[in-house]
C-alpha cells in the first residue's frame, strides 16, 4: 500500500486540499510555521465544520530551535453544569455535553509568541471561503447525510442539513465570526461583544453557561511527557489528554519483545491484547483533569509500572468515537503538529456564531469518585494527543484522526517506521489492526489483507475491508536533508511541499 508523500524544504499536510494550499501560500509569502498553522486551522474550521472549529478545542506539539514546544487549550465544563443530571441522562449530544471552546485561545497564544504576519492576512482565506462558498467535500457530505436523523432536532439542521458532495456551501455567520476575530483580536471571542452573543446563543439552546465561563478559559504552554527508548526521545501531551497511553504502549512494545514479532503474523494481533487492555484500563482509572489526579503520569510512562499499579475496579469508559482533524506544518526550521476537534461529528448539535459547538463533556466518566468524574468547571479526559520523536538526526511528528483509538494508531505507525523500517508513505498506508473494545471482552478490527487469527473466548476478531477502520494518520520528518510529509490515503487531504 502506498500513501501520499512529498519532499521539499517547507510544507503542509492536512485533511483538506484547500487548507493545505492556503498553508503553503502563507509559507511562500514568508510566514513561519505558526502563521501557517493559524491559517490552516481556520480554513479547516470552515471546510470541515463537522470536524473542528472555533466551537472546539486545540492542542499543539512541535520542535523549534532544538526545543520541544507544546500547548494545550481544552475547555472546562460550564459553571452551571449539573453532574447528577449528566450521569442520569447519559447524553451523547445536546446542552449537557457542551464544554467551553479552546481553539481560538490557542490561535491567540501562538500568534502572540510566534506570529509574524498580520492576523487579518492569516484569517482572510477562511473568511472568504465561508462568505463566498466552497465545494462540499466527501467527508462533510457523508457526515451531513449520516447524521441527519440524529441531529435533526438541534440547531444543526438550519446550517448543515442536506449538504451534498460538490455543492457550493456558504455560511456568512461563520465569515462574520472570523472577521470579528481578525479585526478586533482574539479577545473578542472570550471577552467582547462576540462572546456575549455566543453565550446568549448557547443559553437559548439550553446550556447553563455564563460569560464568566468564557472569560476564565485558559490556554497553557505545557511541558510534554518524555520517554527515552531505543536511542530515541519520545514526547506526548500530558493529561487531561490520553498522550501517556501512547508512550505506555510503545514501552510495552519493547518490554514484552513485541518488536520481535513478524508484521503479518496473526500472533502479533493477539499478543497486543493484554497491553492494550492494561493501558486503557489505567487511562480510565487514573487519568483526567490534572487538578483531580493522584498520580504523576511521567512516573508511569513504562508499561511495567502500569501493571504494578492496576487494581480490580469497575470503570465506565465513556462514549467512544470522535471526529478530529490533524495537520503538520514546517517552515524548514520548525515542524509542528496541530490537532483540533469537536469530538463527535458536529459536536453537540448546537451552533453558535455559525459554528458547531463541541460535545467534549461526554469524555467524563459516568460515575463519581474518579479523576475523570463529572463536575462543574472541570476538564474532561481528552482524546486529542500528538506524538513527537527525536532520533538526534531527525525530528518526527505523528498525529491522527482517531478518537479513543489514537494511542493505538500512534503505536501502529511508530512500529511501522522504527520496527518494520517502512518508508513514511507506506507506514501510514499499510493495513493495520485496532482494538476497538480495549478491555473486558475485547473486539479487534483487522484490515484486509492482514493475516487474521481466529477469535478466542475473550477476543472477538473481525476482518474489515481496507479503509473501513476508523482513523487516519499523517507524518512529518524534518532533518538537515529537508522535509518529508506523508498523508494517509484514507484521508481526503493532501501533502504539499516547496
C-alpha positions in Angstrom: 0.0 0.0 0.0 1.3 3.4 -1.0 0.3 6.7 0.7 0.7 10.3 -0.4 4.3 11.6 0.1 6.1 14.9 -0.8 9.6 16.2 -0.2 11.0 19.7 0.0 12.2 22.4 2.4 8.8 23.7 3.6 5.3 22.1 3.5 1.9 21.2 4.9 -0.1 18.0 5.2 -3.7 18.3 6.2 -7.1 16.7 5.8 -8.4 19.0 3.1 -6.7 20.2 -0.1 -7.8 23.8 0.4 -6.3 24.0 3.8 -3.0 22.6 2.6 -2.9 25.0 -0.3 -3.6 28.0 1.9 -0.9 27.0 4.4 1.6 26.6 1.6 0.8 30.1 0.3 1.4 31.6 3.8 4.8 29.8 3.8 5.6 31.1 0.3 4.8 34.7 1.5 7.5 34.3 4.2 5.2 33.3 7.0 6.6 30.9 9.6 5.1 27.6 10.7 2.9 29.1 13.3 1.5 31.7 10.9 0.7 28.9 8.5 -0.8 26.8 11.3 -3.4 29.5 12.2 -4.4 29.9 8.6 -4.7 26.1 8.0 -6.6 25.7 11.3 -9.1 28.4 10.3 -9.6 27.0 6.8 -10.2 23.5 8.2 -12.8 25.1 10.6 -14.7 26.3 7.5 -14.4 23.5 5.0 -14.7 20.7 7.6 -17.1 22.2 10.2 -18.1 18.7 11.3 -14.5 18.0 12.5 -13.4 21.2 14.2 -13.7 25.0 14.5 -14.0 27.9 17.0 -16.6 25.8 18.8 -14.0 23.2 19.7 -10.6 22.6 21.3 -7.0 22.5 20.1 -3.5 21.3 21.0 0.0 21.7 19.5 3.3 19.9 19.8 6.4 20.6 17.7 10.1 21.1 17.5 11.7 24.6 17.3 15.3 25.6 17.6 16.3 22.4 19.3 13.4 22.6 21.8 10.0 21.0 22.2 7.1 23.3 22.1 3.6 22.3 23.4 0.3 24.0 24.1 -3.0 22.8 25.5 -6.3 24.6 25.1 -9.2 22.5 26.1 -12.3 23.8 27.7 -13.9 23.1 31.1 -17.5 22.3 31.7 -19.6 25.3 32.4 -20.1 26.6 35.9 -23.8 25.7 35.7 -23.1 22.1 34.6 -25.1 19.5 36.6 -23.1 16.3 37.1 -26.0 14.3 38.6 -28.3 15.1 35.6 -25.4 14.3 33.3 -24.9 10.8 34.9 -28.6 10.2 35.0 -29.3 11.1 31.3 -26.0 9.9 29.9 -26.3 12.2 26.8 -24.3 12.0 23.6 -25.5 15.3 22.2 -27.2 18.4 23.4 -26.7 21.1 26.0 -25.3 18.9 28.8 -22.4 17.8 26.6 -21.0 21.3 25.9 -17.7 22.5 27.2 -16.0 25.9 26.7 -14.3 26.1 23.3 -10.5 26.5 23.4 -9.3 26.6 19.8 -9.4 30.4 19.4 -7.3 30.8 22.6 -4.7 28.5 21.1 -4.6 30.7 18.0 -4.1 33.7 20.3 -1.3 32.0 22.3 0.9 31.0 19.3 0.2 34.2 17.5 1.3 36.4 20.5 4.5 34.4 20.8 5.4 33.5 17.3 3.2 35.3 14.8 5.0 37.4 12.1 2.2 38.3 9.7 -0.9 40.5 10.1 -3.8 38.5 11.7 -6.2 39.6 9.0 -4.0 38.1 6.3 -3.9 34.8 8.1 -7.7 34.6 8.6 -8.9 36.2 5.3 -8.7 32.9 3.3 -11.0 31.2 5.7 -13.3 34.2 5.8 -13.6 34.4 2.0 -14.3 30.6 1.8 -17.1 30.9 4.4 -18.6 34.1 2.8 -18.3 33.2 -0.9 -18.7 29.4 -0.5 -16.7 26.3 -1.2 -17.4 22.9 -2.8 -18.6 20.4 -0.2 -16.1 17.5 0.2 -16.6 13.8 0.7 -16.2 13.9 4.5 -18.6 16.8 5.1 -21.2 15.4 2.7 -21.1 12.0 4.3 -21.3 13.5 7.8 -24.3 15.6 6.9 -26.1 12.6 5.3 -25.4 10.1 8.0 -26.3 12.4 11.0 -29.5 14.0 9.6 -31.7 11.9 11.8 -29.6 12.0 15.0 -29.1 15.8 14.8 -32.4 16.8 13.2 -33.8 18.2 16.4 -30.9 20.6 17.1 -30.0 23.9 15.6 -27.6 21.9 13.4 -30.4 21.4 10.9 -30.5 25.1 10.0 -26.9 25.1 9.0 -25.7 21.7 7.9 -28.6 19.5 6.9 -28.7 18.2 3.3 -25.1 19.0 2.2 -24.2 17.1 -0.9 -20.9 16.3 -2.5 -19.7 19.1 -4.8 -22.4 21.6 -3.9 -21.4 25.1 -3.1 -21.9 25.9 0.6 -21.8 29.4 2.1 -22.1 30.3 5.8 -22.0 34.1 6.3 -22.3 33.7 10.1 -19.1 31.8 10.0 -17.5 34.5 8.0 -18.7 37.2 10.4 -17.3 35.4 13.4 -13.9 35.0 11.9 -14.0 38.6 10.6 -14.7 39.9 14.1 -11.8 37.9 15.5 -9.5 39.1 12.7 -10.4 42.8 13.1 -10.9 43.0 16.9 -8.5 40.4 18.1 -8.8 37.0 19.8 -10.1 38.6 23.0 -13.3 39.3 21.1 -14.2 35.6 21.3 -13.8 35.4 25.1 -14.4 38.9 26.4 -16.1 41.1 23.7 -19.5 41.5 22.1 -19.0 38.3 20.1 -18.5 36.4 23.4 -21.8 37.8 24.7 -23.6 36.8 21.5 -22.2 33.2 21.7 -23.2 32.9 25.3 -26.7 34.0 24.6 -27.0 31.6 21.7 -25.9 28.7 23.9 -28.2 29.7 26.7 -31.1 29.8 24.2 -30.2 26.2 23.3 -30.3 25.1 26.9 -26.7 25.4 28.0 -26.3 26.6 31.6 -23.3 28.8 30.7 -22.3 32.4 31.6 -19.9 35.0 30.1 -17.5 34.3 33.1 -17.0 30.7 31.8 -15.6 32.2 28.5 -13.6 34.9 30.3 -12.0 32.4 32.6 -10.8 30.0 29.8 -7.1 29.4 30.0 -4.6 28.1 27.4 -1.4 26.6 28.7 2.1 26.3 27.4 3.0 22.9 28.8 5.9 20.6 29.4 5.2 17.4 27.4 5.7 13.9 28.7 9.1 12.4 27.8 10.2 8.8 27.2 13.7 7.7 26.1 13.9 4.3 24.4 15.9 2.6 21.7 18.1 5.6 21.0 15.2 8.0 20.6 13.4 10.6 22.7 9.6 10.5 22.5 7.2 13.2 23.5 3.5 13.3 24.1 0.9 15.6 25.6 0.1 15.2 29.3 -3.3 14.9 30.9 -6.0 15.9 30.6 -5.1 14.1 27.3 -4.5 10.4 26.8 -1.0 11.1 25.5 0.6 9.0 28.2 -1.3 5.9 26.8 0.7 6.2 23.6 4.0 6.1 25.4 2.9 3.2 27.6 2.0 1.1 24.6 5.4 1.9 22.9 7.1 0.9 26.2 5.2 -2.4 26.1 6.4 -2.9 22.5 10.0 -3.2 23.9 9.4 -4.6 27.4 7.3 -7.5 26.1 9.6 -8.1 23.0 6.6 -7.4 20.7 9.0 -5.7 18.3 10.4 -9.2 17.5 7.1 -10.4 16.0 6.6 -10.5 12.3 4.5 -7.7 10.9 1.9 -10.0 9.2 1.8 -12.6 12.0 -1.6 -13.4 13.4 0.1 -14.0 16.8 1.1 -10.3 16.8 -2.5 -9.3 16.8 -3.4 -11.5 19.8 -0.2 -10.6 21.8 -1.3 -7.0 21.9 -4.5 -7.9 23.7 -3.1 -7.6 27.3 -1.0 -4.4 27.0 -3.9 -2.6 25.2 -6.3 -3.8 28.0 -3.9 -2.7 30.7 -3.1 0.7 29.2 -6.7 1.7 28.6 -7.8 0.4 32.0 -5.1 2.5 33.6 -6.3 5.5 31.5 -9.9 5.2 32.6 -8.9 4.6 36.2 -6.3 7.2 36.8 -6.3 10.0 34.1 -8.4 13.1 33.9 -8.2 16.8 34.9 -4.7 17.2 36.4 -6.2 19.1 39.3 -8.0 15.9 40.3 -5.4 13.3 39.6 -3.5 11.5 42.4 -0.5 10.2 40.2 2.3 11.8 38.3 1.8 10.5 34.7 5.5 11.0 33.9 6.2 8.3 36.6 4.0 5.8 34.8 5.4 6.0 31.3 6.8 2.5 31.5 4.3 -0.4 30.9 5.7 -2.4 33.8 4.7 0.4 36.2 1.2 0.4 34.8 0.8 -3.3 35.5 2.1 -2.7 39.0 -0.4 -0.1 39.9 -3.6 -1.6 38.4 -6.2 -2.8 40.8 -9.5 -4.5 40.3 -12.2 -1.9 39.8 -15.2 -1.4 37.6 -14.8 1.7 35.5 -17.0 3.4 33.0 -15.1 4.1 29.8 -17.2 6.9 28.4 -18.6 7.3 24.8 -16.1 6.0 22.2 -15.6 7.6 18.8 -14.8 11.1 17.8 -14.0 13.3 14.8 -10.9 15.3 14.6 -8.6 17.0 12.1 -4.9 16.9 12.4 -2.2 18.7 10.3 1.5 19.2 10.2 3.3 22.4 9.1 7.0 23.0 8.7 8.9 26.2 7.6 12.2 24.3 7.3 13.2 25.4 10.8 10.3 24.3 12.9 7.9 21.4 12.5 4.7 21.4 14.4 1.7 19.1 14.8 -1.7 20.8 15.3 -4.9 18.9 16.3 -8.4 20.4 16.7 -11.7 18.7 17.3 -15.4 18.9 18.3 -15.2 15.3 19.5 -18.1 13.7 17.6 -19.1 14.9 14.2 -20.7 18.3 14.5 -20.1 18.1 18.3 -23.2 18.7 20.5 -25.5 19.5 17.6 -25.7 23.1 19.0 -24.4 26.0 16.9 -23.1 29.4 17.9 -21.6 32.1 15.6 -22.3 29.8 12.7 -20.0 27.1 14.0 -20.9 23.8 15.7 -20.1 23.6 19.4 -18.2 20.6 20.9 -19.7 17.8 23.0 -16.4 17.2 24.9 -18.3 16.7 28.2 -19.1 13.1 27.1 -15.4 12.4 27.8 -16.3 12.4 31.5 -16.9 9.1 33.3 -20.4 8.2 34.3 -19.7 7.6 37.9 -18.3 9.5 40.9 -15.1 9.1 42.7 -12.7 9.1 39.7 -10.2 11.8 38.5 -12.5 11.9 35.4 -15.8 12.1 37.2 -18.1 14.9 36.0 -18.2 18.3 37.8 -18.7 22.0 37.0 -15.6 23.9 35.8 -13.7 20.7 35.2 -11.6 19.4 32.3 -12.9 16.1 30.9 -10.5 13.4 29.7 -9.4 14.4 26.2 -8.7 12.0 23.3 -6.5 14.5 21.5 -2.7 14.0 21.5 0.3 14.2 19.3 3.5 12.1 19.2 6.9 13.6 18.7 10.1 11.6 18.1 13.6 12.9 18.2 16.3 10.5 16.9 19.1 13.0 17.2 19.3 13.4 13.4 15.6 13.7 12.6 12.5 15.1 14.2 9.2 13.3 13.6 5.7 14.4 14.2 3.0 11.7 14.1 -0.7 12.5 14.6 -4.1 11.3 13.5 -7.8 11.3 13.4 -9.0 8.5 15.7 -10.7 9.5 19.0 -10.2 6.8 21.7 -8.1 4.7 19.3 -5.5 7.4 18.9 -2.8 5.8 21.2 -3.0 2.6 19.1 -2.8 4.4 15.8 0.3 6.3 17.0 1.7 3.0 18.1 1.0 1.2 14.8 2.7 3.9 12.7 5.6 4.2 15.2 6.1 0.4 14.8 5.9 0.6 11.0 8.6 3.3 10.9 11.0 2.2 13.7 10.5 -1.6 13.9 9.4 -2.6 10.4 11.5 0.1 8.7 8.8 1.2 6.3 9.1 4.3 4.2 6.8 7.1 5.6 4.1 6.8 3.0 3.9 3.0 3.5 3.9 3.5 7.2 0.7 5.4 7.1 -0.9 3.5 4.3 -0.3 -0.2 5.2 -3.1 -2.2 6.7 -3.4 -2.2 10.5 -5.4 -3.6 13.4 -7.0 -1.7 16.3 -8.7 -2.9 19.5 -12.0 -1.0 19.3 -13.2 -2.5 22.6 -9.9 -2.2 24.6 -10.7 -4.2 27.8 -13.3 -6.7 29.1 -14.4 -8.9 26.2 -12.3 -7.2 23.6 -13.0 -6.6 19.9 -10.2 -6.1 17.4 -10.7 -5.0 13.8 -8.2 -6.1 11.3 -7.8 -4.5 7.8 -7.5 -6.8 4.8 -5.3 -8.3 3.7 -3.5 -8.8 7.1 -3.5 -12.4 8.3 -6.3 -12.7 10.8 -6.3 -15.0 13.9 -9.4 -16.8 15.0 -11.5 -15.3 17.8 -11.0 -16.5 21.3 -13.3 -16.6 24.3 -12.1 -13.1 25.3 -11.1 -11.6 21.9 -13.6 -11.1 19.1 -11.6 -10.8 15.9 -13.3 -9.2 12.9 -11.7 -8.6 9.5 -12.8 -5.4 7.6 -12.1 -4.1 4.2 -9.1 -1.8 3.7 -10.2 1.8 4.6 -13.1 0.8 6.8 -11.0 1.0 10.0 -11.7 4.4 11.6 -8.8 6.8 11.8 -6.1 8.1 9.5 -2.5 9.3 10.2 -0.2 12.0 8.9 3.6 12.1 9.4 6.3 14.8 9.1 10.0 14.3 9.2 12.5 17.2 9.4 16.2 16.7 9.1 19.3 18.5 7.6 18.4 17.0 4.3 15.0 18.6 4.2 11.3 17.8 4.9 9.3 14.7 4.1 5.5 14.7 4.6 3.2 11.7 4.3 -0.5 11.6 4.2 -2.9 8.7 4.8 -4.8 7.5 1.7 -7.8 7.0 4.0 -8.0 10.8 4.2 -9.3 13.2 1.6 -6.4 15.6 2.4 -3.1 16.0 0.7 0.5 16.9 1.5 2.3 19.7 -0.5 5.9 21.0 -0.2 8.1 23.7 -1.6 
